Structure formats: C-alpha cells, structure tokens
C-alpha cells in the first residue's frame, strides 16, 4: 500500500515539476508550439474549401461566404466547451484533485454531444432561411443550403474532437491535438478536389470533404484515449451528468462561446451593413478576409491555448510570480505574431487575393479593405491574451464584457456610422477603432484583476466565486 502511494506521489511529482519548475519561457514554448502548429493547420482547414470553390464557381464562393457565420457558430460552442473543460481540468490537477479533473472531462464530453444534437436540428430548419436573408440568387441559396446542412448536421466530429483535444492539452499533452488537426486538414485537402472536381459535386463536395476530415480527427483522438493511459479517466460506466461540473465548465467557457458566437452574429450584421455598399463586399469580408486572417489569429489562439493551462495551474497552486511571468511572455509573443501578420497584409495583399481568383473591382476593393482592417491586428493581440488571463482567473464575467465591447458595443455602431458617412471606403476602419479602444481600457484592468485575484485567494475568498466586473 505504501509503495502504491509512493508511486502515485512520484507520478504527480513528475507532472508537477513540469508545470511548477520548468522555466516559464521554455514551458510556454513546449505547451504552445504544438497548439500553434495545430491552429495553423486549422487555418488551412478553414481556407481550403474557399480556395478550391473560388476556381470552380464565383457563386459558390459567395455561398461559402454567406454560410461562414453559421459554420463558425459550431466551432464557437465546441471551443467554448473545450476551453471551459481545459481551465477546470488544469486547475483541478494543480490542486491535486485528479478524480474531479476526470469527472470534469466526462461532463464536458456530455455537453459536447448534447450541443452536436442541437446543431443537427438547426441544420434542417435554419439553413435555407438563413441563406435567403443575404442573397436573392437561387443558385447561391441552394449551394449555401447544401453546404450548411452537411457541415451542421454532421458536426459531432468537431464537437467531440475539440473537447477531447482540450482535455489532453490541460494535462500538458499538446502533440496529439496537433496531429489530430493535421490528420483532419490533410484529409480535407486530399478529398476536396476529388469531390469538387472529379465527382463534380461542387459546394456539397467541399462540405463532405470537410466533415470526413473532422470525423477522422475525432477517431484518432479517441483511439489515443483508449490505447494510452492519461492523467484523466474517461470511464463512463455509471455516468450521470453532474450540474456542479457542467456549471463550472460553462462559466469559464461562456466568454469563449459568446466571443465566437458574437463574432458569428457580428459577421452576419457586418454582411448586412456592407452588402448595399458594394457587390464585392460580402465576398471580400467573409469569403476572403476571415479566411486569410485566421493564419494570423489562429497562431495567437494556439499560443493562448498553451498559456491557459500554465496560468490556471499556477493560479491554482498560488504561484503569482510564475503566473505573471507567463502572462507577460504570452502578451509579448502575441504582439510579435500580430506584427508579422500586419506586415504581410500591408505588403502582400494582391498576392493573397489572387489565391481566390480575384480580379477587377474585387481585387482593388479587396486590397484596400484588407490593408485597413489589418491595422487592428496589434491591438487585437492584447484583446485575445487578456481574455485568456481573465479565463484563467475564473473571471468569466469580465471576459464576457470585454468580448461584447470588442464585437458589438463598439464595432457595429462604428460600422454603421462610417458606412453612412463614407461608404465602402470608410466602413473598414471600424475594426482598428474598436480594437484600439478595448486595448486601452482592458489591458490595465487585467493587471489589476491579477493582483486582486491572488489577494482574494490568499484570503480564502476565491476570485472565481465573486467574479467581479472588471471595474
């Protein structure tokens, strides 16, 4: 018995040494690099359908652009559940509560499966009405309806794979999620031309290739959990949903769900605002910009994925010095990534647009739009990392307020104002303006939140329990 206890302590000590004593820079690199690579693969995943379709049909590209907000809604809920589970699992492991970490993982999977069933219902009820809101062209509506019905109706692969990958990331395993994303992306890239061109299935073929890739990723991660021992157990024998775990996951994941869901609804609103200004506007914004900017934003999301368990673990273990070093380094790296992205969007815009077979006014308007919007990238680096800081502290309300400020309270009013004043040439400035204001307000508030959270924790008043507003 004593030997068993000693082995358990020794195993926990090995894991703790990684999170507690490894130099922060080295640890962040090890934890985030696989996630960054995974996110880059995910960015490729997002853009490949549009690239192939752009060379097959201009109307097909328009259909994918209109469908994009609902497609991202799937990822919003999947990632939100995964992020909530990630933070809670890492925190429980940091506190030495492995059984509760396992219970959190099982309840997260239950939430993911339930959400997937909801999207099955949405696939057959909202796809065509949604497409009809943004297009009067019958062919474009039909193409978009086919695409949405397939990707939403078979979204279980996305939900379960993301939740399982986030669970692994919480334990420090960043390699398997990266490989999972790679498997899905490669599968999609290989099958896209087959279904789109060889089988002449067009947009429907792109959707089929996408869901097959997602299901392959899910099968791979599931196989890893079945065949290899993990820090958390997913044994479902006698499982019953437990509200306290679901609530904890939901509170932490809600800002991510809202942030990405609001992003989806904001994209719909922006599509509605810019549609009367130019026939190319929706194509530029949803079919091109949001697909290209993912190659800049996704690495930062990967960085924060690696940073979140480090921050959560050190908050759980009450190590404010390592927490602050990790937070500062995360911000600095995010700024560097965004700066590189800004340079690329400013200097290589024509080449980027040519990937989508752009020409004429589509090319000229696209160059202007991408250069203006990319001014916001550096400010957005603060927004993304500060959101992660709030999540690691259990301050879901603060992160939620910040998300709403970035994507609703500021962005849409400025878009409406600029569109009415200067049309298509001014509307794109709404992005850098809103990101700058959020950066200026919430960055100092996040510094204050860190200090208050650690003080509350040491006073036996967990900050997560009060979740004060950012003021």
ZAMARGU-4260 file (C-alpha; in steps of 0.2 Angstrom, whole numbers, plus 5000, padded with zeros to 4 digits):
<rodrens>
0) 5000/5000/5000 | 5014/5012/5005 | 5023/5008/4988 | 5007/5012/4979 | 5005/5029/4987
5) 5024/5032/4984 | 5022/5029/4966 | 5006/5040/4964 | 5016/5054/4973 | 5031/5051/4962
10) 5020/5052/4946 | 5011/5068/4952 | 5028/5075/4956 | 5034/5072/4939 | 5019/5081/4931
15) 5021/5095/4944 | 5039/5098/4940 | 5035/5102/4923 | 5021/5115/4927 | 5030/5121/4943
20) 5048/5122/4940 | 5052/5122/4921 | 5057/5139/4916 | 5042/5149/4910 | 5048/5153/4893
25) 5053/5135/4889 | 5037/5128/4896 | 5026/5141/4886 | 5036/5136/4870 | 5033/5117/4874
30) 5015/5120/4878 | 5010/5132/4864 | 5021/5127/4849 | 5011/5111/4846 | 4995/5121/4848
35) 5001/5135/4836 | 5005/5122/4823 | 4988/5114/4826 | 4980/5131/4824 | 4989/5135/4808
40) 4983/5118/4801 | 4965/5123/4807 | 4968/5140/4797 | 4972/5129/4782 | 4957/5119/4786
45) 4946/5134/4785 | 4953/5142/4769 | 4955/5126/4758 | 4936/5125/4754 | 4935/5143/4748
50) 4951/5142/4738 | 4945/5126/4728 | 4927/5133/4726 | 4934/5150/4720 | 4941/5141/4705
55) 4925/5131/4702 | 4911/5144/4704 | 4910/5163/4709 | 4893/5160/4716 | 4900/5145/4726
60) 4912/5157/4734 | 4898/5169/4738 | 4888/5154/4746 | 4903/5149/4757 | 4905/5167/4762
65) 4887/5169/4767 | 4887/5152/4776 | 4903/5156/4786 | 4895/5164/4801 | 4884/5148/4805
70) 4899/5137/4801 | 4909/5147/4814 | 4895/5145/4827 | 4899/5126/4828 | 4917/5130/4832
75) 4911/5143/4844 | 4902/5131/4855 | 4914/5117/4853 | 4929/5128/4858 | 4919/5136/4872
80) 4915/5119/4880 | 4933/5114/4877 | 4941/5129/4885 | 4930/5128/4900 | 4935/5110/4902
85) 4953/5114/4899 | 4954/5128/4913 | 4944/5117/4925 | 4954/5101/4922 | 4971/5110/4923
90) 4966/5119/4939 | 4960/5103/4947 | 4976/5094/4943 | 4986/5109/4950 | 4976/5107/4966
95) 4980/5088/4966 | 4961/5083/4963 | 4963/5071/4949 | 4946/5062/4952 | 4937/5079/4950
100) 4948/5083/4934 | 4942/5066/4927 | 4924/5070/4932 | 4925/5087/4923 | 4931/5079/4907
105) 4917/5066/4907 | 4904/5080/4909 | 4912/5091/4896 | 4910/5076/4883 | 4892/5075/4888
110) 4890/5094/4885 | 4898/5092/4868 | 4887/5078/4862 | 4872/5087/4868 | 4877/5103/4858
115) 4880/5092/4842 | 4862/5086/4843 | 4856/5104/4844 | 4865/5108/4828 | 4858/5093/4819
120) 4841/5101/4822 | 4847/5118/4816 | 4854/5110/4800 | 4837/5106/4794 | 4827/5121/4800
125) 4838/5137/4798 | 4850/5134/4783 | 4839/5139/4769 | 4830/5154/4778 | 4847/5160/4783
130) 4854/5160/4766 | 4839/5169/4759 | 4842/5183/4771 | 4859/5188/4762 | 4856/5183/4744
135) 4842/5183/4731 | 4851/5172/4719 | 4843/5155/4719 | 4859/5146/4714 | 4869/5154/4728
140) 4855/5150/4741 | 4854/5132/4735 | 4873/5130/4736 | 4874/5138/4753 | 4859/5127/4760
145) 4868/5111/4754 | 4884/5116/4762 | 4876/5121/4779 | 4865/5106/4780 | 4880/5094/4779
150) 4893/5103/4790 | 4880/5107/4804 | 4871/5090/4803 | 4887/5080/4804 | 4896/5092/4817
155) 4898/5079/4830 | 4916/5075/4824 | 4921/5093/4828 | 4912/5094/4845 | 4920/5078/4852
160) 4937/5080/4844 | 4939/5098/4851 | 4933/5093/4868 | 4945/5078/4869 | 4960/5088/4862
165) 4957/5102/4875 | 4956/5089/4889 | 4973/5082/4883 | 4980/5100/4882 | 4975/5103/4900
170) 4986/5088/4905 | 5001/5095/4896 | 4999/5084/4880 | 5000/5096/4865 | 5006/5084/4852
175) 4991/5073/4850 | 4979/5088/4847 | 4991/5095/4834 | 4992/5078/4825 | 4973/5077/4826
180) 4971/5093/4817 | 4984/5088/4804 | 4975/5072/4800 | 4959/5082/4798 | 4966/5095/4787
185) 4976/5083/4776 | 4961/5073/4773 | 4951/5088/4769 | 4964/5094/4757 | 4965/5077/4748
190) 4947/5075/4747 | 4941/5092/4741 | 4947/5091/4723 | 4941/5074/4722 | 4923/5078/4727
195) 4923/5096/4720 | 4930/5092/4703 | 4932/5074/4700 | 4915/5069/4706 | 4908/5087/4700
200) 4899/5089/4717 | 4904/5107/4719 | 4900/5115/4736 | 4892/5099/4743 | 4908/5090/4739
205) 4918/5103/4749 | 4906/5100/4764 | 4908/5081/4763 | 4927/5083/4762 | 4926/5094/4777
210) 4916/5083/4789 | 4925/5067/4784 | 4941/5076/4789 | 4933/5081/4806 | 4927/5063/4809
215) 4945/5056/4805 | 4952/5068/4818 | 4939/5063/4831 | 4943/5044/4828 | 4962/5047/4830
220) 4960/5057/4847 | 4948/5044/4854 | 4960/5030/4849 | 4973/5039/4859 | 4962/5039/4874
225) 4958/5021/4873 | 4975/5014/4870 | 4986/5026/4881 | 4985/5030/4900 | 4981/5048/4903
230) 4981/5059/4918 | 4962/5060/4917 | 4950/5045/4916 | 4935/5044/4903 | 4926/5029/4910
235) 4908/5032/4908 | 4901/5016/4917 | 4888/5023/4928 | 4890/5040/4922 | 4877/5053/4926
240) 4878/5072/4922 | 4883/5082/4937 | 4877/5100/4937 | 4892/5107/4948 | 4905/5102/4934
245) 4894/5107/4920 | 4891/5124/4928 | 4910/5126/4931 | 4914/5122/4913 | 4900/5133/4907
250) 4905/5148/4917 | 4923/5148/4911 | 4919/5143/4893 | 4904/5155/4891 | 4916/5170/4887
255) 4923/5160/4873 | 4906/5154/4867 | 4900/5172/4867 | 4915/5179/4860 | 4915/5167/4845
260) 4896/5167/4844 | 4895/5186/4844 | 4909/5186/4831 | 4897/5175/4821 | 4882/5186/4823
265) 4893/5201/4821 | 4899/5194/4804 | 4881/5192/4799 | 4877/5210/4804 | 4893/5217/4795
270) 4887/5207/4780 | 4871/5216/4781 | 4879/5233/4783 | 4891/5231/4769 | 4880/5222/4756
275) 4872/5238/4749 | 4889/5247/4748 | 4897/5235/4735 | 4893/5219/4726 | 4910/5213/4732
280) 4909/5217/4750 | 4902/5201/4757 | 4914/5191/4746 | 4929/5202/4752 | 4924/5201/4771
285) 4918/5183/4774 | 4925/5173/4759 | 4942/5181/4759 | 4947/5191/4774 | 4940/5180/4788
290) 4949/5165/4780 | 4965/5174/4777 | 4966/5182/4794 | 4964/5165/4803 | 4983/5162/4798
295) 4987/5177/4809 | 4974/5175/4823 | 4975/5156/4824 | 4993/5155/4830 | 4989/5168/4844
300) 4974/5157/4849 | 4986/5142/4849 | 4998/5152/4860 | 4984/5156/4872 | 4979/5138/4872
305) 4997/5133/4878 | 4996/5148/4891 | 4979/5144/4898 | 4984/5128/4907 | 5000/5136/4913
310) 4991/5151/4920 | 4977/5141/4928 | 4989/5128/4936 | 5000/5142/4944 | 4984/5151/4949
315) 4978/5135/4957 | 4995/5132/4966 | 4995/5151/4971 | 5012/5155/4962 | 5009/5173/4957
320) 5027/5176/4951 | 5026/5162/4938 | 5009/5167/4934 | 5014/5185/4930 | 5030/5179/4920
325) 5019/5168/4910 | 5006/5182/4907 | 5019/5195/4901 | 5028/5182/4890 | 5011/5177/4882
330) 5007/5195/4878 | 5024/5199/4870 | 5024/5184/4859 | 5006/5188/4853 | 5012/5205/4849
335) 5026/5199/4838 | 5014/5187/4829 | 5002/5200/4825 | 5015/5212/4820 | 5021/5200/4807
340) 5003/5197/4801 | 5001/5216/4799 | 5017/5217/4788 | 5011/5203/4777 | 4993/5211/4775
345) 5001/5228/4771 | 5014/5222/4758 | 5007/5205/4750 | 4989/5209/4748 | 4987/5207/4729
350) 4996/5190/4730 | 4984/5185/4744 | 4969/5190/4734 | 4975/5181/4718 | 4973/5164/4728
355) 4955/5167/4727 | 4955/5171/4708 | 4952/5189/4712 | 4952/5202/4698 | 4944/5219/4693
360) 4935/5228/4707 | 4935/5213/4718 | 4954/5215/4718 | 4955/5234/4720 | 4942/5234/4734
365) 4949/5219/4742 | 4967/5227/4743 | 4960/5242/4751 | 4949/5233/4764 | 4962/5220/4770
370) 4976/5234/4772 | 4964/5245/4783 | 4957/5230/4793 | 4975/5223/4797 | 4979/5239/4806
375) 4969/5232/4821 | 4980/5216/4822 | 4992/5223/4835 | 4978/5230/4846 | 4969/5213/4845
380) 4984/5204/4852 | 4980/5212/4869 | 4962/5208/4867 | 4965/5189/4865 | 4978/5187/4878
385) 4968/5197/4891 | 4953/5187/4888 | 4964/5171/4892 | 4970/5180/4908 | 4953/5183/4914
390) 4948/5165/4910 | 4962/5158/4920 | 4957/5168/4935 | 4939/5161/4934 | 4933/5179/4929
395) 4920/5174/4916 | 4910/5190/4918 | 4925/5201/4915 | 4930/5191/4899 | 4912/5192/4893
400) 4911/5211/4895 | 4927/5213/4885 | 4921/5202/4871 | 4904/5211/4870 | 4914/5228/4869
405) 4925/5222/4855 | 4912/5214/4844 | 4896/5223/4847 | 4896/5238/4858 | 4910/5247/4848
410) 4912/5238/4831 | 4894/5238/4825 | 4890/5256/4829 | 4906/5262/4821 | 4902/5252/4806
415) 4885/5260/4804 | 4892/5277/4807 | 4907/5275/4795 | 4896/5267/4781 | 4883/5281/4782
420) 4897/5294/4781 | 4910/5287/4769 | 4903/5271/4762 | 4913/5256/4757 | 4929/5265/4759
425) 4926/5271/4777 | 4917/5256/4784 | 4933/5245/4786 | 4940/5257/4799 | 4928/5251/4812
430) 4939/5236/4816 | 4955/5246/4821 | 4945/5259/4830 | 4936/5246/4841 | 4951/5236/4845
435) 4961/5251/4850 | 4948/5257/4862 | 4947/5239/4870 | 4965/5238/4871 | 4967/5254/4880
440) 4953/5251/4893 | 4955/5232/4897 | 4974/5230/4897 | 4977/5240/4913 | 4961/5232/4921
445) 4968/5214/4918 | 4984/5219/4928 | 4973/5225/4942 | 4962/5209/4941 | 4978/5198/4943
450) 4983/5206/4959 | 4965/5206/4966 | 4963/5188/4962 | 4978/5182/4971 | 4975/5193/4986
455) 4957/5186/4987 | 4963/5168/4985 | 4975/5170/5000 | 4961/5177/5010 | 4951/5162/5007
460) 4940/5172/4996 | 4942/5164/4978 | 4940/5177/4965 | 4930/5165/4954 | 4917/5165/4967
465) 4914/5183/4966 | 4919/5186/4948 | 4919/5205/4950 | 4916/5215/4935 | 4931/5222/4928
470) 4930/5239/4936
</rodrens>
